[in-house]
Amino acid sequence: MTHVDYTSTDLYNHINNELKGGCCICGKEIEKDNFHIAHIIPASFARTKEDVLLVYSLINLSVAHAKCNISLGDRIVIPKLLPAC
């Protein structure tokens, strides 16, 4: 496989579902029009083509507050790693 195996509709539905759970980092509610897409395992960890496909797979994508996601940097997402926003 050389590309992600989901459509833009799949991504849209996944993100809308993730929004219901709040920020994947601090757990607080997220506004539907103001969020970052967060990688649970950071994209910077990818070393091979297979790694790239994994880090961009839907199971590795969630939503976060911009402040939380930027503060996280290239660390793996562990819920409530950061102080509440």
Sine and cosine of phi, psi and omega as CSV:
sin_phi,cos_phi,sin_psi,cos_psi,sin_omega,cos_omega
0.00,0.00,0.72,-0.69,-0.02,-1.00
-0.88,-0.48,0.12,0.99,0.01,-1.00
-0.51,-0.86,0.29,-0.96,0.03,-1.00
-0.90,0.44,0.50,-0.86,-0.09,-1.00
-0.97,-0.24,0.61,0.80,0.08,-1.00
-0.70,-0.71,0.38,-0.93,0.01,-1.00
-1.00,-0.07,0.16,-0.99,0.06,-1.00
-0.89,0.46,-0.53,0.85,0.05,-1.00
-0.92,0.39,-0.67,0.74,0.06,-1.00
-0.86,0.51,-0.70,0.71,0.00,-1.00
-0.89,0.45,-0.72,0.70,0.02,-1.00
-0.84,0.54,-0.75,0.66,-0.02,-1.00
-0.91,0.42,-0.65,0.76,0.02,-1.00
-0.88,0.47,-0.74,0.68,-0.02,-1.00
-0.90,0.43,-0.68,0.73,0.04,-1.00
-0.87,0.50,-0.62,0.79,0.05,-1.00
-0.93,0.38,-0.66,0.75,0.02,-1.00
-0.90,0.44,-0.57,0.82,0.00,-1.00
-0.87,0.50,-0.50,0.86,0.00,-1.00
-0.90,0.43,-0.47,0.88,-0.03,-1.00
-1.00,0.04,-0.11,0.99,-0.01,-1.00
0.99,0.12,-0.14,-0.99,-0.04,-1.00
-0.89,0.46,0.77,-0.64,-0.02,-1.00
-0.95,0.31,-0.14,0.99,-0.03,-1.00
-0.97,-0.22,-0.79,0.62,-0.04,-1.00
-0.98,-0.22,-0.27,0.96,0.04,-1.00
1.00,0.07,-0.12,0.99,-0.02,-1.00
-0.98,0.22,0.34,-0.94,0.01,-1.00
-0.85,0.53,0.50,-0.86,-0.03,-1.00
-0.83,-0.55,0.64,-0.77,0.08,-1.00
-0.98,0.22,0.67,-0.74,-0.05,-1.00
-0.89,0.45,-0.37,0.93,-0.06,-1.00
-0.94,-0.33,0.27,0.96,-0.05,-1.00
-0.47,-0.89,0.99,0.11,0.00,-1.00
-0.42,-0.91,0.26,-0.97,0.13,-0.99
-0.96,-0.30,0.50,-0.86,0.22,-0.97
-1.00,0.08,0.83,-0.56,-0.07,-1.00
-0.95,-0.31,0.61,-0.79,0.11,-0.99
-1.00,-0.05,0.81,-0.59,0.05,-1.00
-0.89,0.45,-0.78,0.62,0.18,-0.98
-0.99,-0.15,0.88,-0.48,-0.11,-0.99
-0.84,0.54,0.58,-0.81,0.04,-1.00
-0.86,0.52,-0.48,0.88,-0.01,-1.00
-0.91,0.41,-0.25,0.97,0.03,-1.00
-0.98,0.19,-0.25,0.97,-0.06,-1.00
-0.94,0.35,0.77,-0.63,0.02,-1.00
-0.87,-0.49,-0.41,0.91,-0.02,-1.00
-0.83,-0.56,0.17,-0.99,0.05,-1.00
-0.86,0.51,-0.63,0.78,0.02,-1.00
-0.91,0.42,-0.63,0.77,0.05,-1.00
-0.88,0.48,-0.68,0.73,0.00,-1.00
-0.87,0.49,-0.70,0.71,0.02,-1.00
-0.89,0.46,-0.61,0.79,0.03,-1.00
-0.91,0.41,-0.75,0.66,-0.08,-1.00
-0.93,0.36,-0.35,0.94,0.07,-1.00
-0.98,-0.20,0.15,0.99,0.05,-1.00
-0.97,0.25,0.40,-0.92,-0.05,-1.00
-0.86,0.51,-0.58,0.82,-0.03,-1.00
-0.92,0.38,-0.24,0.97,0.01,-1.00
-0.98,-0.22,0.03,1.00,-0.03,-1.00
-0.94,-0.34,0.70,-0.72,0.07,-1.00
-0.60,-0.80,-0.25,-0.97,-0.01,-1.00
-0.83,-0.56,0.50,-0.86,-0.01,-1.00
-0.50,-0.87,0.37,-0.93,0.18,-0.98
-0.90,0.44,0.55,-0.84,0.02,-1.00
-0.82,0.57,-0.73,0.69,-0.03,-1.00
-0.87,0.50,-0.68,0.73,0.00,-1.00
-0.91,0.41,-0.72,0.69,-0.06,-1.00
-0.91,0.42,-0.67,0.74,0.02,-1.00
-0.91,0.40,-0.66,0.75,0.01,-1.00
-0.91,0.42,-0.51,0.86,-0.01,-1.00
-0.92,0.40,-0.58,0.82,-0.02,-1.00
0.91,0.43,-0.72,-0.69,-0.04,-1.00
-0.97,-0.25,0.54,0.84,0.09,-1.00
-1.00,-0.02,0.40,-0.92,0.04,-1.00
-0.95,0.30,0.66,-0.75,-0.01,-1.00
-0.93,0.36,0.85,-0.52,0.16,-0.99
-0.82,-0.57,0.89,-0.45,-0.07,-1.00
-0.74,0.67,0.65,-0.76,0.02,-1.00
0.88,0.47,0.47,0.88,0.06,-1.00
-0.91,0.40,-0.58,0.82,-0.04,-1.00
-0.97,-0.22,0.37,-0.93,0.12,-0.99
-0.88,0.48,0.42,-0.91,0.01,-1.00
-0.83,0.56,0.61,-0.79,0.00,-1.00
-0.91,0.41,0.00,0.00,0.00,0.00
